[in-house]
Amino acid sequence: MPSRQETEALLHRLVGVRAVRIDWADSTIERVHVISDGRRPPRGLVRDIVGTLARQCGLTVGSDQVHVVELRPEWLKPPAGRIRLMAVGWREEEGHTRMVCRLAYGDQEEEGQAEDPDGLRAASLAALAAVERIVGTRAGLYLADHRVVDTSAGPLVVVVIGSAAGERLSGSAFGDHEMFAAGVRAVLDAVNRQVDRWLRPAGEGDPGGE
């Protein structure tokens, strides 16, 4: 059975899911909280979630345990943009991999570097270092977990990013051609939904709260 982080990542990839959080009771699910982007009718989205959990995770969840909140257009702010991957480079050194990652946000480009015995972990750490140069260190981002999941579509890189505020953000990317680049893209998949909020001036909260 997939881990808790992998289960959330699977649901997050469904069309119409903007954010997802699962409440667990030991190894069973008590509640699934979903924020929908409005592209799917809530009932259809609930059916997909229940079916995905049963088929791919072996978990039985009733439709009444899935709570969907649909974002309305007036709640959405136009995003300032997304952080984009420009280049990834690396070299093998004695006992570890040194990774260099260059990201762009608008006209701003930043570079992150990291070393780790695990090259894929080094790629994700380098991506986080570059992200923090863009959004600032007050977000307090760190790599909480990363792993590769074998799927019928190929290897899927899954990461969990933590923040100083206690958030847990999940992201994933298929590593069809280059696993190190997939490690970077998985980090961007996790953080890009929050970039606009992190770049607001300190003290300026989300409209209406969460």
C-alpha positions as CSV (number, residue, x, y, z in Angstrom):
1,M,0.0,0.0,0.0
2,P,1.3,3.5,-0.8
3,S,2.5,5.7,2.1
4,R,0.4,8.5,3.4
5,Q,2.4,11.1,1.4
6,E,2.1,9.0,-1.8
7,T,-1.7,8.6,-1.3
8,E,-2.1,12.4,-1.1
9,A,0.1,12.8,-4.1
10,L,-2.0,10.4,-6.1
11,L,-5.2,12.3,-5.3
12,H,-3.6,15.6,-6.0
13,R,-2.9,14.5,-9.6
14,L,-6.6,14.0,-10.3
15,V,-8.2,16.5,-12.7
16,G,-9.9,19.2,-10.7
17,V,-8.0,18.8,-7.4
18,R,-6.2,21.9,-6.3
19,A,-5.3,20.8,-2.8
20,V,-5.9,17.7,-0.7
21,R,-5.5,16.7,3.0
22,I,-6.3,13.3,4.5
23,D,-7.2,12.7,8.1
24,W,-5.9,9.3,9.2
25,A,-6.8,6.9,12.0
26,D,-3.9,4.5,12.1
27,S,-4.0,2.9,8.7
28,T,-7.5,3.9,7.7
29,I,-8.9,7.1,6.4
30,E,-11.4,9.1,8.5
31,R,-11.8,12.1,6.1
32,V,-10.6,13.4,2.8
33,H,-10.6,17.2,2.5
34,V,-10.3,18.5,-1.1
35,I,-10.2,21.9,-2.6
36,S,-11.5,21.8,-6.2
37,D,-10.6,24.2,-9.0
38,G,-14.1,24.0,-10.4
39,R,-13.3,22.0,-13.5
40,R,-15.2,18.9,-12.3
41,P,-18.6,18.6,-10.7
42,P,-18.2,17.7,-7.0
43,R,-20.0,14.4,-7.3
44,G,-17.8,13.2,-10.1
45,L,-14.7,14.3,-8.3
46,V,-15.9,12.4,-5.2
47,R,-16.4,9.2,-7.3
48,D,-12.9,9.5,-8.8
49,I,-11.4,9.9,-5.3
50,V,-13.2,6.9,-3.9
51,G,-12.3,4.8,-6.9
52,T,-8.7,5.8,-6.9
53,L,-8.3,5.0,-3.2
54,A,-9.9,1.6,-3.8
55,R,-8.0,0.6,-6.9
56,Q,-4.6,2.0,-6.3
57,C,-4.3,2.1,-2.6
58,G,-6.6,-0.7,-1.4
59,L,-8.5,1.7,0.9
60,T,-12.2,1.7,1.4
61,V,-13.7,5.2,1.8
62,G,-17.4,6.2,1.6
63,S,-18.5,9.1,-0.5
64,D,-19.7,10.8,2.7
65,Q,-16.1,10.8,4.0
66,V,-14.9,13.0,1.1
67,H,-15.5,16.7,1.7
68,V,-15.1,18.9,-1.4
69,V,-14.9,22.7,-1.3
70,E,-15.0,24.4,-4.7
71,L,-13.0,27.6,-5.2
72,R,-15.1,30.4,-6.7
73,P,-13.5,32.7,-9.2
74,E,-13.8,35.7,-6.9
75,W,-11.7,33.9,-4.3
76,L,-8.8,33.5,-6.8
77,K,-6.1,36.1,-7.3
78,P,-4.2,36.1,-10.6
79,P,-0.9,34.4,-9.9
80,A,2.2,36.4,-10.2
81,G,3.7,33.5,-12.1
82,R,5.3,30.1,-11.6
83,I,8.9,29.2,-10.9
84,R,10.3,27.5,-13.9
85,L,13.2,25.0,-14.3
86,M,15.9,26.4,-16.5
87,A,18.8,24.0,-16.1
88,V,20.1,21.1,-13.9
89,G,23.8,20.1,-13.8
90,W,25.7,17.7,-11.6
91,R,29.0,16.0,-11.1
92,E,29.9,12.9,-9.2
93,E,32.4,13.5,-6.4
94,E,33.9,11.0,-3.9
95,G,31.0,9.5,-2.1
96,H,28.3,12.1,-3.1
97,T,26.7,14.0,-6.0
98,R,27.0,17.8,-6.3
99,M,23.9,19.2,-7.9
100,V,23.4,22.7,-9.4
101,C,19.9,23.9,-10.3
102,R,18.9,27.1,-12.0
103,L,15.3,28.4,-11.7
104,A,13.5,31.4,-13.0
105,Y,10.6,33.5,-11.7
106,G,9.6,36.1,-14.2
107,D,12.8,37.9,-15.2
108,Q,14.6,36.7,-12.0
109,E,16.9,33.7,-12.2
110,E,18.5,32.1,-9.1
111,E,20.8,29.1,-8.6
112,G,20.8,26.5,-5.9
113,Q,23.4,24.0,-5.0
114,A,23.4,20.9,-2.8
115,E,25.5,17.8,-2.1
116,D,24.2,14.4,-0.9
117,P,25.2,10.8,-1.4
118,D,21.7,10.3,-3.0
119,G,21.7,12.3,-6.3
120,L,17.9,12.5,-6.4
121,R,17.8,14.0,-2.9
122,A,20.6,16.4,-3.9
123,A,18.5,17.6,-6.9
124,S,15.5,18.3,-4.6
125,L,17.7,20.1,-2.1
126,A,19.3,22.2,-4.8
127,A,15.8,23.1,-6.1
128,L,14.7,24.2,-2.6
129,A,17.9,26.3,-2.2
130,A,17.0,28.1,-5.4
131,V,13.4,28.5,-4.4
132,E,14.4,30.1,-1.1
133,R,16.5,32.6,-3.1
134,I,13.3,33.6,-4.9
135,V,10.8,33.7,-2.1
136,G,13.1,34.5,0.8
137,T,14.1,32.5,3.8
138,R,11.1,33.4,6.0
139,A,9.1,30.5,4.4
140,G,11.6,28.2,6.1
141,L,11.3,25.4,3.5
142,Y,12.9,22.0,4.0
143,L,12.7,18.5,2.4
144,A,10.6,16.3,4.7
145,D,10.5,13.2,2.5
146,H,11.3,12.1,-1.0
147,R,11.0,8.7,-2.8
148,V,10.4,7.0,-6.1
149,V,7.2,5.1,-6.7
150,D,7.1,2.6,-9.6
151,T,3.9,3.0,-11.6
152,S,2.6,1.6,-14.8
153,A,3.4,5.0,-16.4
154,G,7.0,4.9,-15.2
155,P,8.9,6.0,-12.1
156,L,7.1,8.8,-10.1
157,V,9.2,11.0,-7.9
158,V,7.2,12.1,-4.8
159,V,8.4,14.8,-2.4
160,V,7.0,16.3,0.8
161,I,8.1,19.9,1.6
162,G,7.8,21.3,5.1
163,S,7.8,25.0,6.1
164,A,8.5,27.0,9.2
165,A,4.7,27.5,9.6
166,G,4.2,23.7,9.9
167,E,2.8,23.2,6.4
168,R,3.2,20.0,4.5
169,L,3.2,20.4,0.7
170,S,3.4,17.4,-1.6
171,G,4.5,17.3,-5.2
172,S,5.3,14.7,-7.9
173,A,6.8,14.4,-11.3
174,F,7.4,11.5,-13.7
175,G,11.1,10.6,-14.3
176,D,10.7,9.3,-17.8
177,H,13.9,10.7,-19.2
178,E,15.9,12.3,-16.4
179,M,15.4,11.5,-12.7
180,F,17.4,14.4,-11.4
181,A,15.3,16.9,-13.4
182,A,12.2,15.1,-12.1
183,G,13.4,15.6,-8.5
184,V,13.4,19.4,-9.3
185,R,10.1,19.3,-11.0
186,A,8.5,17.5,-8.1
187,V,9.7,20.3,-5.7
188,L,8.2,22.9,-8.1
189,D,4.9,21.0,-8.2
190,A,4.7,21.3,-4.5
191,V,5.8,24.9,-4.0
192,N,4.4,26.7,-7.0
193,R,0.9,26.8,-5.5
194,Q,2.2,28.9,-2.6
195,V,4.7,31.2,-4.3
196,D,2.3,34.2,-4.6
197,R,1.5,34.0,-0.9
198,W,5.1,33.7,0.2
199,L,6.0,36.8,-1.8
200,R,3.4,39.0,-0.2
201,P,4.8,41.6,2.3
202,A,5.1,40.3,5.8
203,G,1.8,40.7,7.7
204,E,-0.4,40.6,4.6
205,G,-2.6,37.6,5.0
206,D,-4.8,35.6,2.6
207,P,-8.0,37.4,1.7
208,G,-10.7,35.9,3.9
209,G,-8.2,33.6,5.7
210,E,-8.1,29.8,5.2
